[in-house]
Amino acid sequence: MEKMFPRTNVGGVSVSRMIIGTNWILGYSHTSPAADTLIKRRNGTAEAITSILEVFLNSGVDTIMGPFVGNDQLIDAVKAAEDRTGKKMIIVDTPIINVDDNARARKEAEEVIALSKKIGATFCLPHHSSVEQLVNKNKKTIERLPDYLKMIRDHGMVPGLSCHMPELIVYSDLNEYDVETYIQIYNCIGFLMQVEVEYIHKIIWNAKKPVMTIKPMAAGRVSPFVGLTFSWHTIRPCDMVTVGCLTPEEAEEDIEISLAALEGRPPILEGRNSPNKTEIMKDA
């Protein structure tokens, strides 16, 4: 029987500690337009995406994060992977919402949140680009955030925050907002993190709720072994790591590297190709 990935609990929902990221499915490389095009070319069909999701599901990684609203191929791929494996996926949607302070904008925001529910999301974490418009550093508040969290609850989903600004976690806990989890960038080189790695590490460990960390490999700037091993060894047992993959083979490798880190053993992987492997590079 294949080993199933460890799980944690978020807002009363059992989720896999590894979360499937979607930047390397949807074409957000954080590298270059050429890399974005490569991703879209490789994963431009529901079938290509499904082949990646199947690998994760077969290892017990059943939680997926991304902006689902408007990405129909991703939605179709989730359904296809569920049908093929007979396993349900848990969707963490990160919709972009209009947070302007007027009735029309609130109506638009609620319509987008309703779409999250319609596509089957269990968790709804408004996108960081929306939520961070509401931050007041002087007052240590996130203005009008409770309005949107209530919309999410009213539509039967678990609310959370997508954060690039680490202050969002601190202010959420300080004001006891109805937030069950938070997304936070966390990697060993500080890529896209707004303060030093050590400070984000402290924020994660002091957070009142489980944290969904993202970008463990710094969008390809560190190898999976380095990035994932660091993340798993420096977060709490309740926290999660979100992993982006371009191919099914990458998914298999990332799962094995992660399980090895959690189990305190070396990963069982073939060596990388080289035009002339020296003795120390050869497999034992």
C-alpha positions, 0 to 999 in steps of 0.5 A: 500500500502506498504511503499517505502524506501526513495531515493536519486540521484547519478550521475543523477540516482535515487537510494534507500538510502538503498543498498543491500549488498552481503557479506552475500550472497557470503560468506564473513563474516569477522568472520571465515571460518565456518561463510563463509561456513554457508553463502555459504550453506544458500545462495548457490543457485540462489533461496535462493538469490532471496528470499532475493532480493524480500523482498527488492524490495517489499519495494522499495530497488532496489539498490544492490552492489557487485562484480558481474563479475564471480558471475553467481548465483548472476546475475541469482538471480537479474534477477529472482527477477526482473521477479517475482516482475516486478521491475528493480534492479540497480546494483553497480558493484565493479569489481577487475581490473588489474591496472598495468601500461602496455598495457596488463593490461589496456586491461584486465581492460577494458575487465572486465569493459566491462563485468560490462556493459554486466551484466547490471551494472548502476554504476561501482566502481573498487574494493578498492584492485585495486584502492588503489594500485594507491594512492600516499599520498605524492602527494595526487593523485590517479595515472592513475585513470582518465584512468579507469574512462574514460573506465567506462564512455565510456562503458555507466556506472556511475563511482565511487570509492570503498574505504577502505582508507578514503584518496580516497574520499579526493583526489578524491574531491581535484583533481576533478576526474570524480567520482559520488559517493564513497563507505566508511566503516562506523560503530559505533565501527570503525570496519575496519575503518583506522581512528577514527569514528569521522574523517570518519564522517567528511569526509562523511559530507565534501564529494562533492558527495553522499557516499555509506556507508558499514558495518553499523553492523560491520559484525555482531559485533553490532546488527542491531538496534544499527548499523543502527540507528547510521548510519542513524542518522549520515549521510547526506540525500543524503548518503546511507547505505549498508545492508547485510542479510543472510535471507529474515527475516533479510531483513524485520527487517533491513528495518523496523529498518531503516524506524523507524530511518528515521521516528523518531519512535521505530521499530515494531519488536518482542522481541528476544527469551530468556529462561526466559524473565523478565518483562522488556523483555516482549512485551507491 
